[in-house]
């Protein structure tokens, strides 16, 4: 059950937040045992919050439109009373003294927090495997990765171990696992959701929402978005509000971004996305194929990303670094070898790329693309065997450009490919127009019937799940 059904049941008394949270906590234990999605499950804290929510609903005074709706937090975001391990054995085990702004807003909204979900070390890669928690696997086929770095959140969402899930996205970390597991995920405009402490990956890093459908992802982002004085990077003005206003494809100008910034697109996945785009065209949209502004985007992204990894590693004592992921140490070393001139040159180039992206988006109501150029692949590697890709960055070319340019991107399932693997579309909109990306995704979801993809295909899951 999603936000609307749960809150309707709470209002009528047909269900209690206590009943729901108790059931979901039990579910989370099963999901964690099977797929390794959680770092911690907080039975005591979640039940206390559920009881408080129950009292508010009985009094007819819920704290918000998501009061009593259970949520999870990625273990890279500060949660009061819980250690923030970030998938690393080199981090402190002391509990965090305060909540991050997004978690604080969820608590104020009456959301019971079930626990912390898994991440690769410091969220550095697009699979969810870490020295601290091991391998998180995909419920569609446990031999496959759910993607990353918000992989635990995606697994919790698709299996019903919570309704709302807070993820982070520095190069696709919300959108890639959403696509690989058949759920919805939003990377909002940069600064829409406040962050504190700041990410070592700087202004690439976004906080966003993940859920089984776009309406729930939107309900969550409406709560966690807003200004917070702790986040110095946020702009001083306000973004347009995230409304539930409907999007109509009839007459809409839609840009089709078909070629990723790096690598190619799997033919079977491309065919599924082309079929989905035909639905959009049949609904009356005018679709025009576009190309991104011409820049060395992979080099631009990896310069920023590897420099961020170097900054994070520098905060770890030398004697503790031996317990870090070897691949993390490798990219951090490459980041440390960059010169200040390298970084500043790429930062200036990024500014020009962002300016040209703003101009590109101004010509379209929404831009659509595959969410990823590949579907889920075997665990234990950053890329599919035999693909020729060396690292995840090589195949994330529909993701990281929007981190560089900071436009919102909402991922929604659009079908399945061989091996019963979900695939997805990405709807992107101008900076600040998150409501447009979300509404377009809602409209497509309803038109294509993909809001129930997990239910429709669940009985066909691979026996290895």
C-alpha positions in Angstrom: 0.0 0.0 0.0 1.2 3.5 -0.9 0.8 6.8 0.8 -2.8 7.5 -0.4 -4.1 4.1 0.6 -2.4 4.1 3.9 -3.4 7.6 5.0 -7.0 6.9 3.9 -7.0 3.8 6.0 -5.5 5.6 9.0 -8.2 8.4 8.7 -11.0 5.9 8.6 -9.6 3.7 11.4 -9.4 0.7 9.1 -5.6 0.5 9.8 -3.3 1.8 12.5 0.3 3.0 12.0 1.2 0.6 14.7 -0.2 -2.4 12.8 1.5 -1.2 9.6 4.9 -0.5 11.0 4.9 -3.8 13.0 4.2 -5.7 9.7 6.7 -3.7 7.7 9.4 -4.3 10.3 8.8 -8.0 10.1 9.0 -7.7 6.3 12.3 -5.8 6.6 13.9 -8.6 8.6 12.9 -11.2 5.9 14.1 -8.9 3.1 17.4 -8.2 4.8 18.0 -11.9 5.4 17.4 -12.6 1.7 18.9 -9.7 -0.1 21.1 -7.8 2.5 19.3 -4.5 2.2 19.7 -3.1 5.7 22.5 -2.0 7.9 20.3 -1.6 10.9 16.6 -2.2 11.6 15.3 0.0 14.4 12.3 -1.8 15.9 12.1 0.2 19.1 12.5 3.6 17.5 10.1 2.9 14.6 7.4 1.5 16.9 7.6 4.5 19.2 7.1 6.8 16.3 4.2 4.6 15.0 2.5 4.9 18.4 2.8 8.6 18.4 1.4 8.7 14.9 -1.5 6.5 15.9 -2.4 9.0 18.6 -2.3 11.9 16.2 -4.6 10.1 13.7 -7.0 9.2 16.6 -7.1 12.9 17.5 -7.8 13.8 13.9 -4.6 15.9 13.8 -2.0 14.1 11.6 1.3 16.0 11.3 1.4 15.8 7.5 0.1 13.9 4.5 2.7 11.1 5.2 2.2 10.8 8.9 2.6 7.1 9.9 3.9 6.1 6.5 7.2 4.1 7.1 10.4 5.2 5.6 14.1 4.1 5.4 17.3 6.2 5.2 20.4 5.4 3.2 23.4 4.8 5.5 25.2 7.8 4.1 22.8 10.4 5.7 23.0 11.3 9.4 20.3 9.8 11.6 20.2 10.9 15.3 21.1 8.0 17.6 22.5 5.8 14.8 26.1 5.5 13.6 26.7 6.7 10.0 29.0 4.0 8.6 28.6 4.8 4.9 29.4 1.2 4.0 32.9 1.6 5.4 34.8 -0.3 8.1 37.0 2.9 8.5 34.1 5.0 9.8 33.2 5.7 13.5 30.7 3.6 15.3 29.5 6.5 17.5 25.8 7.5 17.1 25.1 10.7 15.3 24.1 13.6 17.6 21.5 15.2 15.2 19.5 14.3 12.2 20.4 15.6 8.7 17.8 18.2 7.5 15.9 15.7 5.3 15.6 13.2 8.2 14.6 16.0 10.5 11.8 16.9 8.1 10.6 13.3 7.9 10.4 13.0 11.7 8.5 16.3 11.9 6.1 14.9 9.3 5.4 11.9 11.6 7.2 9.3 9.5 8.4 6.2 11.4 12.0 5.5 10.4 12.5 1.7 10.0 16.3 1.7 9.7 19.3 2.4 7.5 19.8 0.8 4.1 23.0 -0.4 2.5 25.4 1.5 0.3 28.8 0.9 -1.3 31.7 2.5 0.6 30.9 6.3 0.7 28.5 5.8 -2.2 31.3 5.7 -4.7 30.0 3.2 -7.2 26.8 2.2 -9.0 26.6 -1.3 -7.4 25.9 -2.0 -3.7 28.8 -4.0 -2.4 30.9 -2.8 0.5 33.6 -4.0 2.9 31.2 -3.3 5.8 28.0 -5.1 4.6 29.0 -7.2 1.7 26.8 -7.7 -1.4 23.3 -6.5 -1.7 21.4 -8.5 -4.4 18.4 -7.8 -6.6 15.1 -9.4 -5.7 14.2 -10.1 -9.3 17.2 -12.5 -9.4 19.5 -12.7 -6.5 22.5 -13.3 -8.8 22.1 -9.8 -10.1 23.0 -6.4 -8.7 20.2 -3.9 -7.7 22.6 -1.1 -8.8 23.8 1.6 -6.5 24.7 3.4 -4.6 21.2 3.5 -3.1 20.8 -0.2 -3.7 19.5 -1.1 -0.3 16.8 1.5 -0.5 15.7 0.2 -3.9 15.5 -3.4 -2.6 13.5 -2.2 0.4 11.1 -0.3 -1.9 10.5 -3.1 -4.4 9.9 -5.7 -1.7 7.6 -3.6 0.4 10.0 -3.1 3.3 8.9 0.5 3.8 7.0 2.9 1.6 9.3 5.9 1.3 13.0 5.7 0.9 15.7 8.4 1.2 18.5 8.0 -1.3 21.4 10.1 -2.5 22.5 10.6 -6.1 26.0 11.9 -7.2 26.1 10.2 -10.6 23.0 8.1 -10.8 22.8 6.6 -7.4 19.0 6.9 -7.1 18.1 6.5 -10.7 20.3 3.5 -11.5 19.0 1.2 -8.7 15.4 2.5 -9.4 15.8 1.4 -13.0 17.4 -2.0 -12.1 14.7 -2.9 -9.6 11.5 -1.5 -11.3 10.7 1.3 -8.9 10.4 5.1 -9.2 13.2 7.4 -8.2 13.8 11.2 -8.3 17.1 13.1 -8.4 15.7 16.6 -7.7 17.2 19.9 -8.9 20.4 20.6 -7.0 19.6 22.4 -3.7 15.9 21.4 -3.7 16.6 19.1 -0.7 19.0 20.5 1.9 22.1 18.5 2.8 24.2 18.6 6.0 26.9 17.7 6.6 28.0 18.5 3.0 29.0 15.7 0.7 32.7 15.3 -0.1 31.5 15.0 -3.7 30.4 18.6 -3.6 27.7 19.9 -5.9 27.3 16.6 -7.8 25.6 15.1 -4.8 21.8 15.3 -4.4 19.3 13.8 -1.9 16.1 12.4 -3.3 13.2 10.0 -3.0 12.6 6.4 -4.0 9.3 4.5 -3.9 7.2 1.9 -5.7 5.5 4.6 -7.7 6.0 8.2 -8.7 3.1 9.5 -6.6 4.8 8.3 -3.4 8.2 9.6 -4.5 6.5 13.0 -5.0 4.8 12.9 -1.6 8.1 12.3 0.0 10.0 15.1 -1.9 7.2 17.5 -1.0 8.1 17.0 2.7 11.9 16.9 2.5 12.4 19.8 0.1 13.0 23.4 1.3 15.5 25.8 2.7 17.8 25.0 5.6 20.4 27.4 6.9 22.9 24.6 7.4 23.2 24.0 3.7 25.3 26.8 2.4 25.1 25.5 -1.2 21.4 26.1 -1.5 20.4 29.1 -3.5 18.9 32.0 -1.7 15.6 32.1 -3.7 12.8 29.6 -3.7 12.2 27.0 -6.3 8.8 26.7 -7.9 6.6 24.5 -5.6 6.2 20.8 -6.3 2.5 20.5 -7.1 0.3 17.6 -8.1 -0.7 19.4 -11.3 -1.3 16.9 -14.2 1.0 16.8 -17.2 -0.6 16.3 -20.7 1.5 14.8 -23.5 -0.9 16.1 -26.1 0.9 19.0 -27.8 3.9 18.7 -25.4 7.4 19.4 -26.8 9.5 16.3 -25.9 13.2 16.0 -26.5 14.5 12.5 -27.0 18.0 12.0 -25.6 18.9 8.6 -27.1 22.7 8.5 -27.0 24.4 8.4 -23.6 27.4 10.5 -22.8 29.6 7.4 -22.7 29.2 3.9 -24.1 26.3 2.5 -26.1 22.8 1.2 -25.4 21.9 -2.4 -25.2 19.7 -3.2 -28.3 17.0 -5.0 -26.3 16.8 -2.2 -23.8 16.7 0.4 -26.6 13.8 -1.4 -28.3 11.8 -1.4 -25.0 12.4 2.4 -24.5 11.5 3.1 -28.2 8.2 1.3 -27.7 7.6 3.4 -24.6 8.3 6.6 -26.5 5.8 5.5 -29.2 3.2 5.6 -26.5 4.2 9.1 -25.6 4.0 10.1 -29.3 0.6 8.4 -29.7 -0.6 10.4 -26.8 0.0 13.6 -28.9 3.5 14.6 -27.9 5.9 16.1 -30.5 9.1 14.2 -30.1 12.4 15.5 -31.5 15.7 13.7 -31.1 18.3 15.8 -29.4 22.0 15.6 -28.5 23.7 17.0 -25.4 26.1 19.9 -25.8 29.4 18.6 -27.0 31.8 18.3 -24.0 34.2 15.6 -22.7 31.5 14.7 -20.1 33.0 11.5 -18.8 36.3 13.2 -18.1 34.5 16.2 -16.6 32.5 13.9 -14.3 35.4 11.6 -13.3 37.6 14.7 -12.5 35.0 15.9 -10.0 34.1 12.4 -8.7 37.7 11.2 -8.2 38.7 14.5 -6.6 35.8 14.0 -4.2 36.9 10.5 -3.4 40.4 11.8 -2.7 39.0 14.4 -0.3 37.0 11.7 1.5 40.0 9.4 1.8 42.1 12.3 3.2 39.8 12.4 6.2 40.7 8.8 7.1 43.7 8.0 9.2 46.5 6.3 7.1 46.4 3.2 9.4 42.7 2.7 8.7 42.8 2.9 4.9 43.8 -0.7 4.5 40.2 -1.8 5.3 38.8 0.4 2.5 37.5 -1.0 -0.8 40.5 -1.4 -3.1 38.6 0.2 -6.0 37.7 3.2 -3.8 41.4 3.6 -2.9 42.3 3.4 -6.6 39.9 6.2 -7.8 40.9 8.3 -4.7 44.5 7.9 -5.8 43.7 9.1 -9.3 41.8 12.0 -7.7 44.8 12.9 -5.6 47.0 12.9 -8.7 44.9 15.7 -10.3 46.3 19.2 -10.2 44.5 22.2 -9.0 44.6 23.4 -12.6 43.0 20.2 -13.8 40.1 20.6 -11.4 39.6 24.3 -12.0 39.6 23.8 -15.8 37.0 21.2 -15.5 34.9 23.3 -13.2 34.9 26.1 -15.7 34.0 23.7 -18.4 31.2 22.4 -16.3 29.8 25.9 -15.9 29.6 26.3 -19.6 28.1 22.9 -20.1 25.5 23.8 -17.5 24.7 27.0 -19.2 24.2 25.2 -22.5 22.0 22.6 -20.9 19.8 25.3 -19.4 19.4 26.6 -23.0 18.6 23.1 -24.3 16.0 22.5 -21.7 14.3 25.8 -22.3 13.2 24.5 -25.7 11.3 21.5 -24.4 8.6 20.8 -21.9 10.4 17.6 -20.9 13.4 15.5 -22.1 13.1 11.7 -22.1 15.8 9.1 -22.3 16.5 5.6 -21.2 17.3 5.6 -17.5 20.3 3.4 -18.1 21.8 1.9 -21.2 22.0 -1.6 -19.7 19.8 -3.7 -17.4 20.9 -5.4 -14.2 23.9 -7.6 -14.4 25.8 -10.1 -12.2 27.0 -9.1 -8.8 30.8 -8.9 -8.1 31.7 -6.5 -10.8 31.1 -2.8 -11.7 30.0 -3.7 -15.3 28.6 -6.7 -17.2 31.1 -9.4 -18.1 32.3 -9.0 -21.7 30.8 -5.5 -22.1 34.2 -3.8 -22.5 33.2 -1.4 -19.7 35.9 -0.9 -17.1 34.0 1.0 -14.4 30.4 2.0 -13.7 31.1 5.5 -14.9 31.6 4.0 -18.4 27.9 2.9 -18.6 26.3 5.6 -16.6 26.0 8.1 -19.4 22.3 8.8 -19.0 22.9 9.6 -15.3 25.9 11.7 -14.5 25.3 14.5 -17.1 22.3 15.6 -15.0 24.5 15.7 -11.9 26.9 17.9 -13.7 24.1 20.3 -14.9 21.8 19.8 -11.9 18.4 19.3 -13.7 15.8 17.0 -12.1 15.5 13.5 -13.4 12.7 11.1 -12.5 13.0 7.4 -13.4 9.9 5.3 -14.0 9.7 1.6 -15.2 8.8 1.1 -18.8 9.0 -2.7 -19.2 11.1 -5.8 -18.9 13.9 -7.4 -21.0 15.2 -10.9 -21.1 16.0 -12.5 -17.7 12.9 -10.7 -16.3 14.9 -7.6 -15.7 13.2 -4.2 -15.4 14.1 -1.3 -17.6 13.0 2.4 -17.2 12.7 5.8 -18.8 14.0 9.0 -17.3 12.0 12.2 -17.5 14.1 15.4 -17.1 13.0 19.0 -16.8 14.6 22.4 -16.4 16.2 23.3 -13.1 13.6 24.0 -10.5 10.8 22.4 -12.5 10.9 19.1 -10.6 7.1 19.1 -10.6 7.2 18.8 -14.4 9.5 15.8 -14.4 7.4 14.1 -11.7 4.1 14.9 -13.4 5.3 13.6 -16.8 6.5 10.4 -15.1 3.1 10.0 -13.4 1.3 10.6 -16.7 3.5 8.0 -18.5 3.1 5.5 -15.6 -0.7 5.7 -15.8 -0.6 5.5 -19.6 1.7 2.5 -19.8 0.3 0.7 -16.7 3.8 0.4 -15.2 2.8 1.6 -11.7 2.1 -2.1 -11.0 5.2 -3.6 -12.7 6.4 -5.3 -9.5 3.0 -6.9 -8.9 2.4 -7.8 -12.5 5.7 -9.6 -12.9 6.4 -10.8 -9.3 5.1 -14.3 -10.0 7.7 -14.7 -12.8 10.8 -13.9 -10.7 13.8 -16.1 -11.2 13.9 -19.1 -8.9 17.2 -17.9 -7.6 15.3 -15.1 -5.8 
